Amino acid sequence: MGNSTTDLRFTPLLATDIQAVLEKHGYRLPSGREHVHELVLARVDIVLRNLVETFAGRTR
């Protein structure tokens, strides 16, 4: 397995799937302007990369 930045499985669809699961459980992105959503999704990307690395056994 490569790292999350070169792993072909780490696609925007992965983040979309995670968002769908969270919304299914009642979580929503904060209301606000587009830049708020972009900031939140950038943080989600970082956390998701850390989660992927943990699942792949590449913890820091």
CHARMM-style PDB file with segment names, atoms N, HN, CA, C and O in Angstrom:
ATOM      1  N   MET     1       0.834  -1.184   0.000  1.00  0.00      PROA
ATOM      2  CA  MET     1       0.000   0.000   0.000  1.00  0.00      PROA
ATOM      3  C   MET     1       0.873   1.239   0.000  1.00  0.00      PROA
ATOM      4  O   MET     1       1.855   1.318   0.739  1.00  0.00      PROA
ATOM      5  N   GLY     2       0.516   2.195  -0.823  1.00  0.00      PROA
ATOM      6  HN  GLY     2      -0.281   2.130  -1.423  1.00  0.00      PROA
ATOM      7  CA  GLY     2       1.239   3.451  -0.862  1.00  0.00      PROA
ATOM      8  C   GLY     2       0.706   4.404   0.191  1.00  0.00      PROA
ATOM      9  O   GLY     2      -0.176   4.056   0.977  1.00  0.00      PROA
ATOM     10  N   ASN     3       1.248   5.598   0.195  1.00  0.00      PROA
ATOM     11  HN  ASN     3       1.964   5.880  -0.444  1.00  0.00      PROA
ATOM     12  CA  ASN     3       0.707   6.559   1.164  1.00  0.00      PROA
ATOM     13  C   ASN     3      -0.586   7.151   0.621  1.00  0.00      PROA
ATOM     14  O   ASN     3      -0.918   6.963  -0.550  1.00  0.00      PROA
ATOM     15  N   SER     4      -1.315   7.867   1.474  1.00  0.00      PROA
ATOM     16  HN  SER     4      -1.046   8.020   2.425  1.00  0.00      PROA
ATOM     17  CA  SER     4      -2.643   8.342   1.083  1.00  0.00      PROA
ATOM     18  C   SER     4      -2.602   9.363  -0.052  1.00  0.00      PROA
ATOM     19  O   SER     4      -3.609   9.579  -0.726  1.00  0.00      PROA
ATOM     20  N   THR     5      -1.445   9.992  -0.270  1.00  0.00      PROA
ATOM     21  HN  THR     5      -0.627   9.817   0.277  1.00  0.00      PROA
ATOM     22  CA  THR     5      -1.383  10.981  -1.349  1.00  0.00      PROA
ATOM     23  C   THR     5      -1.178  10.327  -2.705  1.00  0.00      PROA
ATOM     24  O   THR     5      -1.464  10.940  -3.733  1.00  0.00      PROA
ATOM     25  N   THR     6      -0.684   9.081  -2.726  1.00  0.00      PROA
ATOM     26  HN  THR     6      -0.452   8.583  -1.890  1.00  0.00      PROA
ATOM     27  CA  THR     6      -0.490   8.389  -4.005  1.00  0.00      PROA
ATOM     28  C   THR     6      -1.380   7.168  -4.136  1.00  0.00      PROA
ATOM     29  O   THR     6      -1.415   6.557  -5.205  1.00  0.00      PROA
ATOM     30  N   ASP     7      -2.093   6.794  -3.100  1.00  0.00      PROA
ATOM     31  HN  ASP     7      -2.064   7.290  -2.233  1.00  0.00      PROA
ATOM     32  CA  ASP     7      -2.968   5.631  -3.122  1.00  0.00      PROA
ATOM     33  C   ASP     7      -4.162   5.922  -4.022  1.00  0.00      PROA
ATOM     34  O   ASP     7      -4.902   6.878  -3.789  1.00  0.00      PROA
ATOM     35  N   LEU     8      -4.347   5.102  -5.046  1.00  0.00      PROA
ATOM     36  HN  LEU     8      -3.745   4.326  -5.235  1.00  0.00      PROA
ATOM     37  CA  LEU     8      -5.432   5.328  -6.010  1.00  0.00      PROA
ATOM     38  C   LEU     8      -6.819   5.188  -5.386  1.00  0.00      PROA
ATOM     39  O   LEU     8      -7.806   5.646  -5.962  1.00  0.00      PROA
ATOM     40  N   ARG     9      -6.900   4.564  -4.226  1.00  0.00      PROA
ATOM     41  HN  ARG     9      -6.098   4.192  -3.758  1.00  0.00      PROA
ATOM     42  CA  ARG     9      -8.202   4.432  -3.560  1.00  0.00      PROA
ATOM     43  C   ARG     9      -8.616   5.714  -2.856  1.00  0.00      PROA
ATOM     44  O   ARG     9      -9.793   5.895  -2.544  1.00  0.00      PROA
ATOM     45  N   PHE    10      -7.666   6.606  -2.602  1.00  0.00      PROA
ATOM     46  HN  PHE    10      -6.710   6.459  -2.856  1.00  0.00      PROA
ATOM     47  CA  PHE    10      -7.969   7.862  -1.915  1.00  0.00      PROA
ATOM     48  C   PHE    10      -8.424   8.871  -2.966  1.00  0.00      PROA
ATOM     49  O   PHE    10      -7.618   9.614  -3.527  1.00  0.00      PROA
ATOM     50  N   THR    11      -9.723   8.882  -3.220  1.00  0.00      PROA
ATOM     51  HN  THR    11     -10.378   8.279  -2.764  1.00  0.00      PROA
ATOM     52  CA  THR    11     -10.305   9.739  -4.243  1.00  0.00      PROA
ATOM     53  C   THR    11     -11.348  10.655  -3.606  1.00  0.00      PROA
ATOM     54  O   THR    11     -11.730  10.450  -2.454  1.00  0.00      PROA
ATOM     55  N   PRO    12     -11.806  11.655  -4.339  1.00  0.00      PROA
ATOM     56  CA  PRO    12     -12.901  12.485  -3.809  1.00  0.00      PROA
ATOM     57  C   PRO    12     -14.143  11.659  -3.464  1.00  0.00      PROA
ATOM     58  O   PRO    12     -14.927  12.052  -2.600  1.00  0.00      PROA
ATOM     59  N   LEU    13     -14.325  10.522  -4.132  1.00  0.00      PROA
ATOM     60  HN  LEU    13     -13.689  10.202  -4.834  1.00  0.00      PROA
ATOM     61  CA  LEU    13     -15.479   9.663  -3.837  1.00  0.00      PROA
ATOM     62  C   LEU    13     -15.406   9.124  -2.407  1.00  0.00      PROA
ATOM     63  O   LEU    13     -16.439   8.933  -1.766  1.00  0.00      PROA
ATOM     64  N   LEU    14     -14.197   8.878  -1.904  1.00  0.00      PROA
ATOM     65  HN  LEU    14     -13.357   9.032  -2.425  1.00  0.00      PROA
ATOM     66  CA  LEU    14     -14.050   8.411  -0.522  1.00  0.00      PROA
ATOM     67  C   LEU    14     -14.593   9.464   0.445  1.00  0.00      PROA
ATOM     68  O   LEU    14     -15.352   9.137   1.357  1.00  0.00      PROA
ATOM     69  N   ALA    15     -14.211  10.703   0.250  1.00  0.00      PROA
ATOM     70  HN  ALA    15     -13.594  10.969  -0.491  1.00  0.00      PROA
ATOM     71  CA  ALA    15     -14.708  11.782   1.107  1.00  0.00      PROA
ATOM     72  C   ALA    15     -16.220  11.946   0.978  1.00  0.00      PROA
ATOM     73  O   ALA    15     -16.904  12.212   1.966  1.00  0.00      PROA
ATOM     74  N   THR    16     -16.741  11.790  -0.230  1.00  0.00      PROA
ATOM     75  HN  THR    16     -16.186  11.575  -1.033  1.00  0.00      PROA
ATOM     76  CA  THR    16     -18.183  11.882  -0.464  1.00  0.00      PROA
ATOM     77  C   THR    16     -18.911  10.761   0.266  1.00  0.00      PROA
ATOM     78  O   THR    16     -19.969  10.982   0.856  1.00  0.00      PROA
ATOM     79  N   ASP    17     -18.343   9.554   0.226  1.00  0.00      PROA
ATOM     80  HN  ASP    17     -17.484   9.375  -0.254  1.00  0.00      PROA
ATOM     81  CA  ASP    17     -18.943   8.424   0.943  1.00  0.00      PROA
ATOM     82  C   ASP    17     -18.969   8.671   2.448  1.00  0.00      PROA
ATOM     83  O   ASP    17     -19.963   8.379   3.113  1.00  0.00      PROA
ATOM     84  N   ILE    18     -17.875   9.208   2.982  1.00  0.00      PROA
ATOM     85  HN  ILE    18     -17.068   9.445   2.442  1.00  0.00      PROA
ATOM     86  CA  ILE    18     -17.808   9.509   4.413  1.00  0.00      PROA
ATOM     87  C   ILE    18     -18.843  10.580   4.772  1.00  0.00      PROA
ATOM     88  O   ILE    18     -19.517  10.476   5.797  1.00  0.00      PROA
ATOM     89  N   GLN    19     -18.966  11.599   3.933  1.00  0.00      PROA
ATOM     90  HN  GLN    19     -18.418  11.684   3.100  1.00  0.00      PROA
ATOM     91  CA  GLN    19     -19.954  12.643   4.175  1.00  0.00      PROA
ATOM     92  C   GLN    19     -21.364  12.052   4.183  1.00  0.00      PROA
ATOM     93  O   GLN    19     -22.183  12.427   5.023  1.00  0.00      PROA
ATOM     94  N   ALA    20     -21.654  11.138   3.263  1.00  0.00      PROA
ATOM     95  HN  ALA    20     -20.989  10.834   2.581  1.00  0.00      PROA
ATOM     96  CA  ALA    20     -22.975  10.510   3.208  1.00  0.00      PROA
ATOM     97  C   ALA    20     -23.271   9.712   4.481  1.00  0.00      PROA
ATOM     98  O   ALA    20     -24.393   9.745   4.988  1.00  0.00      PROA
ATOM     99  N   VAL    21     -22.271   8.999   4.995  1.00  0.00      PROA
ATOM    100  HN  VAL    21     -21.360   8.972   4.584  1.00  0.00      PROA
ATOM    101  CA  VAL    21     -22.450   8.246   6.240  1.00  0.00      PROA
ATOM    102  C   VAL    21     -22.741   9.196   7.399  1.00  0.00      PROA
ATOM    103  O   VAL    21     -23.645   8.955   8.199  1.00  0.00      PROA
ATOM    104  N   LEU    22     -21.965  10.278   7.482  1.00  0.00      PROA
ATOM    105  HN  LEU    22     -21.230  10.474   6.832  1.00  0.00      PROA
ATOM    106  CA  LEU    22     -22.195  11.245   8.558  1.00  0.00      PROA
ATOM    107  C   LEU    22     -23.595  11.857   8.462  1.00  0.00      PROA
ATOM    108  O   LEU    22     -24.280  12.002   9.475  1.00  0.00      PROA
ATOM    109  N   GLU    23     -24.018  12.215   7.251  1.00  0.00      PROA
ATOM    110  HN  GLU    23     -23.461  12.097   6.429  1.00  0.00      PROA
ATOM    111  CA  GLU    23     -25.352  12.797   7.075  1.00  0.00      PROA
ATOM    112  C   GLU    23     -26.441  11.782   7.411  1.00  0.00      PROA
ATOM    113  O   GLU    23     -27.487  12.147   7.948  1.00  0.00      PROA
ATOM    114  N   LYS    24     -26.201  10.518   7.099  1.00  0.00      PROA
ATOM    115  HN  LYS    24     -25.351  10.221   6.662  1.00  0.00      PROA
ATOM    116  CA  LYS    24     -27.165   9.464   7.436  1.00  0.00      PROA
ATOM    117  C   LYS    24     -27.373   9.390   8.942  1.00  0.00      PROA
ATOM    118  O   LYS    24     -28.460   9.051   9.410  1.00  0.00      PROA
ATOM    119  N   HSD    25     -26.323   9.708   9.699  1.00  0.00      PROA
ATOM    120  HN  HSD    25     -25.440   9.983   9.319  1.00  0.00      PROA
ATOM    121  CA  HSD    25     -26.395   9.665  11.154  1.00  0.00      PROA
ATOM    122  C   HSD    25     -26.744  11.020  11.768  1.00  0.00      PROA
ATOM    123  O   HSD    25     -26.618  11.214  12.977  1.00  0.00      PROA
ATOM    124  N   GLY    26     -27.181  11.951  10.925  1.00  0.00      PROA
ATOM    125  HN  GLY    26     -27.283  11.793   9.943  1.00  0.00      PROA
ATOM    126  CA  GLY    26     -27.703  13.222  11.424  1.00  0.00      PROA
ATOM    127  C   GLY    26     -26.711  14.370  11.487  1.00  0.00      PROA
ATOM    128  O   GLY    26     -27.061  15.456  11.948  1.00  0.00      PROA
ATOM    129  N   TYR    27     -25.475  14.156  11.033  1.00  0.00      PROA
ATOM    130  HN  TYR    27     -25.191  13.273  10.659  1.00  0.00      PROA
ATOM    131  CA  TYR    27     -24.487  15.247  11.049  1.00  0.00      PROA
ATOM    132  C   TYR    27     -24.588  16.042   9.758  1.00  0.00      PROA
ATOM    133  O   TYR    27     -24.793  15.469   8.688  1.00  0.00      PROA
ATOM    134  N   ARG    28     -24.445  17.339   9.850  1.00  0.00      PROA
ATOM    135  HN  ARG    28     -24.278  17.805  10.719  1.00  0.00      PROA
ATOM    136  CA  ARG    28     -24.519  18.220   8.686  1.00  0.00      PROA
ATOM    137  C   ARG    28     -23.343  19.191   8.705  1.00  0.00      PROA
ATOM    138  O   ARG    28     -22.828  19.540   9.767  1.00  0.00      PROA
ATOM    139  N   LEU    29     -22.930  19.616   7.528  1.00  0.00      PROA
ATOM    140  HN  LEU    29     -23.348  19.332   6.665  1.00  0.00      PROA
ATOM    141  CA  LEU    29     -21.928  20.670   7.437  1.00  0.00      PROA
ATOM    142  C   LEU    29     -22.522  21.947   8.013  1.00  0.00      PROA
ATOM    143  O   LEU    29     -23.729  22.168   7.909  1.00  0.00      PROA
ATOM    144  N   PRO    30     -21.693  22.787   8.616  1.00  0.00      PROA
ATOM    145  CA  PRO    30     -22.232  24.029   9.177  1.00  0.00      PROA
ATOM    146  C   PRO    30     -22.778  24.928   8.074  1.00  0.00      PROA
ATOM    147  O   PRO    30     -22.254  24.980   6.961  1.00  0.00      PROA
ATOM    148  N   SER    31     -23.844  25.628   8.425  1.00  0.00      PROA
ATOM    149  HN  SER    31     -24.269  25.585   9.330  1.00  0.00      PROA
ATOM    150  CA  SER    31     -24.383  26.563   7.444  1.00  0.00      PROA
ATOM    151  C   SER    31     -23.427  27.738   7.319  1.00  0.00      PROA
ATOM    152  O   SER    31     -22.729  28.088   8.271  1.00  0.00      PROA
ATOM    153  N   GLY    32     -23.402  28.323   6.180  1.00  0.00      PROA
ATOM    154  HN  GLY    32     -23.969  28.039   5.406  1.00  0.00      PROA
ATOM    155  CA  GLY    32     -22.495  29.444   5.959  1.00  0.00      PROA
ATOM    156  C   GLY    32     -22.200  29.594   4.491  1.00  0.00      PROA
ATOM    157  O   GLY    32     -22.835  28.975   3.637  1.00  0.00      PROA
ATOM    158  N   ARG    33     -21.256  30.401   4.226  1.00  0.00      PROA
ATOM    159  HN  ARG    33     -20.740  30.903   4.920  1.00  0.00      PROA
ATOM    160  CA  ARG    33     -20.876  30.662   2.843  1.00  0.00      PROA
ATOM    161  C   ARG    33     -19.998  29.554   2.293  1.00  0.00      PROA
ATOM    162  O   ARG    33     -19.557  28.667   3.024  1.00  0.00      PROA
ATOM    163  N   GLU    34     -19.760  29.619   1.022  1.00  0.00      PROA
ATOM    164  HN  GLU    34     -20.119  30.339   0.428  1.00  0.00      PROA
ATOM    165  CA  GLU    34     -18.969  28.583   0.344  1.00  0.00      PROA
ATOM    166  C   GLU    34     -17.584  28.426   0.955  1.00  0.00      PROA
ATOM    167  O   GLU    34     -17.087  27.306   1.070  1.00  0.00      PROA
ATOM    168  N   HSD    35     -16.951  29.529   1.349  1.00  0.00      PROA
ATOM    169  HN  HSD    35     -17.355  30.439   1.256  1.00  0.00      PROA
ATOM    170  CA  HSD    35     -15.592  29.419   1.905  1.00  0.00      PROA
ATOM    171  C   HSD    35     -15.585  28.648   3.226  1.00  0.00      PROA
ATOM    172  O   HSD    35     -14.586  28.013   3.565  1.00  0.00      PROA
ATOM    173  N   VAL    36     -16.693  28.697   3.974  1.00  0.00      PROA
ATOM    174  HN  VAL    36     -17.505  29.212   3.699  1.00  0.00      PROA
ATOM    175  CA  VAL    36     -16.791  27.926   5.218  1.00  0.00      PROA
ATOM    176  C   VAL    36     -16.773  26.442   4.894  1.00  0.00      PROA
ATOM    177  O   VAL    36     -16.076  25.665   5.547  1.00  0.00      PROA
ATOM    178  N   HSD    37     -17.540  26.052   3.886  1.00  0.00      PROA
ATOM    179  HN  HSD    37     -18.106  26.684   3.355  1.00  0.00      PROA
ATOM    180  CA  HSD    37     -17.573  24.642   3.469  1.00  0.00      PROA
ATOM    181  C   HSD    37     -16.196  24.194   2.994  1.00  0.00      PROA
ATOM    182  O   HSD    37     -15.768  23.078   3.291  1.00  0.00      PROA
ATOM    183  N   GLU    38     -15.506  25.052   2.264  1.00  0.00      PROA
ATOM    184  HN  GLU    38     -15.854  25.958   2.023  1.00  0.00      PROA
ATOM    185  CA  GLU    38     -14.173  24.694   1.770  1.00  0.00      PROA
ATOM    186  C   GLU    38     -13.200  24.500   2.925  1.00  0.00      PROA
ATOM    187  O   GLU    38     -12.389  23.574   2.896  1.00  0.00      PROA
ATOM    188  N   LEU    39     -13.266  25.350   3.935  1.00  0.00      PROA
ATOM    189  HN  LEU    39     -13.925  26.102   3.959  1.00  0.00      PROA
ATOM    190  CA  LEU    39     -12.395  25.207   5.100  1.00  0.00      PROA
ATOM    191  C   LEU    39     -12.692  23.925   5.864  1.00  0.00      PROA
ATOM    192  O   LEU    39     -11.778  23.205   6.266  1.00  0.00      PROA
ATOM    193  N   VAL    40     -13.970  23.646   6.061  1.00  0.00      PROA
ATOM    194  HN  VAL    40     -14.713  24.230   5.735  1.00  0.00      PROA
ATOM    195  CA  VAL    40     -14.363  22.426   6.772  1.00  0.00      PROA
ATOM    196  C   VAL    40     -13.912  21.197   5.995  1.00  0.00      PROA
ATOM    197  O   VAL    40     -13.358  20.267   6.580  1.00  0.00      PROA
ATOM    198  N   LEU    41     -14.140  21.182   4.697  1.00  0.00      PROA
ATOM    199  HN  LEU    41     -14.590  21.938   4.222  1.00  0.00      PROA
ATOM    200  CA  LEU    41     -13.759  20.021   3.894  1.00  0.00      PROA
ATOM    201  C   LEU    41     -12.248  19.849   3.817  1.00  0.00      PROA
ATOM    202  O   LEU    41     -11.768  18.723   3.689  1.00  0.00      PROA
ATOM    203  N   ALA    42     -11.489  20.936   3.890  1.00  0.00      PROA
ATOM    204  HN  ALA    42     -11.879  21.851   3.994  1.00  0.00      PROA
ATOM    205  CA  ALA    42     -10.030  20.820   3.930  1.00  0.00      PROA
ATOM    206  C   ALA    42      -9.598  20.133   5.227  1.00  0.00      PROA
ATOM    207  O   ALA    42      -8.688  19.303   5.216  1.00  0.00      PROA
ATOM    208  N   ARG    43     -10.238  20.472   6.329  1.00  0.00      PROA
ATOM    209  HN  ARG    43     -10.976  21.145   6.338  1.00  0.00      PROA
ATOM    210  CA  ARG    43      -9.929  19.810   7.603  1.00  0.00      PROA
ATOM    211  C   ARG    43     -10.334  18.346   7.560  1.00  0.00      PROA
ATOM    212  O   ARG    43      -9.619  17.487   8.078  1.00  0.00      PROA
ATOM    213  N   VAL    44     -11.475  18.054   6.947  1.00  0.00      PROA
ATOM    214  HN  VAL    44     -12.056  18.752   6.526  1.00  0.00      PROA
ATOM    215  CA  VAL    44     -11.928  16.669   6.807  1.00  0.00      PROA
ATOM    216  C   VAL    44     -10.903  15.867   6.001  1.00  0.00      PROA
ATOM    217  O   VAL    44     -10.616  14.717   6.333  1.00  0.00      PROA
ATOM    218  N   ASP    45     -10.357  16.464   4.955  1.00  0.00      PROA
ATOM    219  HN  ASP    45     -10.590  17.398   4.685  1.00  0.00      PROA
ATOM    220  CA  ASP    45      -9.361  15.785   4.129  1.00  0.00      PROA
ATOM    221  C   ASP    45      -8.145  15.378   4.959  1.00  0.00      PROA
ATOM    222  O   ASP    45      -7.645  14.262   4.822  1.00  0.00      PROA
ATOM    223  N   ILE    46      -7.673  16.271   5.813  1.00  0.00      PROA
ATOM    224  HN  ILE    46      -8.080  17.178   5.924  1.00  0.00      PROA
ATOM    225  CA  ILE    46      -6.517  15.980   6.659  1.00  0.00      PROA
ATOM    226  C   ILE    46      -6.827  14.825   7.617  1.00  0.00      PROA
ATOM    227  O   ILE    46      -6.033  13.895   7.762  1.00  0.00      PROA
ATOM    228  N   VAL    47      -7.977  14.900   8.259  1.00  0.00      PROA
ATOM    229  HN  VAL    47      -8.621  15.655   8.141  1.00  0.00      PROA
ATOM    230  CA  VAL    47      -8.366  13.858   9.211  1.00  0.00      PROA
ATOM    231  C   VAL    47      -8.563  12.530   8.490  1.00  0.00      PROA
ATOM    232  O   VAL    47      -8.162  11.485   9.003  1.00  0.00      PROA
ATOM    233  N   LEU    48      -9.169  12.556   7.318  1.00  0.00      PROA
ATOM    234  HN  LEU    48      -9.495  13.405   6.901  1.00  0.00      PROA
ATOM    235  CA  LEU    48      -9.406  11.335   6.554  1.00  0.00      PROA
ATOM    236  C   LEU    48      -8.082  10.702   6.126  1.00  0.00      PROA
ATOM    237  O   LEU    48      -7.948   9.478   6.154  1.00  0.00      PROA
ATOM    238  N   ARG    49      -7.117  11.510   5.736  1.00  0.00      PROA
ATOM    239  HN  ARG    49      -7.226  12.503   5.714  1.00  0.00      PROA
ATOM    240  CA  ARG    49      -5.784  10.973   5.401  1.00  0.00      PROA
ATOM    241  C   ARG    49      -5.149  10.298   6.609  1.00  0.00      PROA
ATOM    242  O   ARG    49      -4.535   9.239   6.478  1.00  0.00      PROA
ATOM    243  N   ASN    50      -5.292  10.909   7.794  1.00  0.00      PROA
ATOM    244  HN  ASN    50      -5.790  11.769   7.901  1.00  0.00      PROA
ATOM    245  CA  ASN    50      -4.770  10.287   9.012  1.00  0.00      PROA
ATOM    246  C   ASN    50      -5.473   8.971   9.315  1.00  0.00      PROA
ATOM    247  O   ASN    50      -4.830   7.999   9.712  1.00  0.00      PROA
ATOM    248  N   LEU    51      -6.779   8.935   9.132  1.00  0.00      PROA
ATOM    249  HN  LEU    51      -7.301   9.724   8.810  1.00  0.00      PROA
ATOM    250  CA  LEU    51      -7.549   7.713   9.360  1.00  0.00      PROA
ATOM    251  C   LEU    51      -7.123   6.610   8.396  1.00  0.00      PROA
ATOM    252  O   LEU    51      -6.952   5.462   8.805  1.00  0.00      PROA
ATOM    253  N   VAL    52      -6.951   6.950   7.126  1.00  0.00      PROA
ATOM    254  HN  VAL    52      -7.090   7.883   6.794  1.00  0.00      PROA
ATOM    255  CA  VAL    52      -6.519   5.980   6.119  1.00  0.00      PROA
ATOM    256  C   VAL    52      -5.146   5.422   6.488  1.00  0.00      PROA
ATOM    257  O   VAL    52      -4.921   4.215   6.397  1.00  0.00      PROA
ATOM    258  N   GLU    53      -4.238   6.289   6.900  1.00  0.00      PROA
ATOM    259  HN  GLU    53      -4.422   7.270   6.974  1.00  0.00      PROA
ATOM    260  CA  GLU    53      -2.902   5.834   7.287  1.00  0.00      PROA
ATOM    261  C   GLU    53      -2.960   4.915   8.501  1.00  0.00      PROA
ATOM    262  O   GLU    53      -2.208   3.944   8.580  1.00  0.00      PROA
ATOM    263  N   THR    54      -3.843   5.212   9.440  1.00  0.00      PROA
ATOM    264  HN  THR    54      -4.454   6.001   9.375  1.00  0.00      PROA
ATOM    265  CA  THR    54      -3.997   4.357  10.613  1.00  0.00      PROA
ATOM    266  C   THR    54      -4.521   2.977  10.206  1.00  0.00      PROA
ATOM    267  O   THR    54      -4.005   1.958  10.666  1.00  0.00      PROA
ATOM    268  N   PHE    55      -5.533   2.942   9.354  1.00  0.00      PROA
ATOM    269  HN  PHE    55      -5.952   3.770   8.980  1.00  0.00      PROA
ATOM    270  CA  PHE    55      -6.083   1.675   8.890  1.00  0.00      PROA
ATOM    271  C   PHE    55      -5.068   0.882   8.085  1.00  0.00      PROA
ATOM    272  O   PHE    55      -5.102  -0.348   8.075  1.00  0.00      PROA
ATOM    273  N   ALA    56      -4.179   1.572   7.421  1.00  0.00      PROA
ATOM    274  HN  ALA    56      -4.152   2.572   7.429  1.00  0.00      PROA
ATOM    275  CA  ALA    56      -3.159   0.896   6.604  1.00  0.00      PROA
ATOM    276  C   ALA    56      -1.920   0.533   7.431  1.00  0.00      PROA
ATOM    277  O   ALA    56      -0.972  -0.047   6.903  1.00  0.00      PROA
ATOM    278  N   GLY    57      -1.927   0.872   8.721  1.00  0.00      PROA
ATOM    279  HN  GLY    57      -2.697   1.343   9.150  1.00  0.00      PROA
ATOM    280  CA  GLY    57      -0.795   0.541   9.576  1.00  0.00      PROA
ATOM    281  C   GLY    57       0.372   1.489   9.445  1.00  0.00      PROA
ATOM    282  O   GLY    57       1.503   1.138   9.782  1.00  0.00      PROA
ATOM    283  N   ARG    58       0.108   2.686   8.960  1.00  0.00      PROA
ATOM    284  HN  ARG    58      -0.811   2.971   8.686  1.00  0.00      PROA
ATOM    285  CA  ARG    58       1.185   3.683   8.787  1.00  0.00      PROA
ATOM    286  C   ARG    58       0.982   4.841   9.755  1.00  0.00      PROA
ATOM    287  O   ARG    58       0.932   6.000   9.343  1.00  0.00      PROA
ATOM    288  N   THR    59       0.866   4.529  11.030  1.00  0.00      PROA
ATOM    289  HN  THR    59       0.907   3.588  11.365  1.00  0.00      PROA
ATOM    290  CA  THR    59       0.661   5.594  12.013  1.00  0.00      PROA
ATOM    291  C   THR    59       1.949   6.345  12.270  1.00  0.00      PROA
ATOM    292  O   THR    59       3.043   5.813  12.086  1.00  0.00      PROA
ATOM    293  N   ARG    60       1.807   7.568  12.689  1.00  0.00      PROA
ATOM    294  HN  ARG    60       0.918   8.000  12.838  1.00  0.00      PROA
ATOM    295  CA  ARG    60       2.961   8.426  12.939  1.00  0.00      PROA
ATOM    296  C   ARG    60       3.408   8.328  14.362  1.00  0.00      PROA
ATOM    297  OT1 ARG    60       4.371   8.986  14.753  1.00  0.00      PROA
TER     298      ARG     60
END
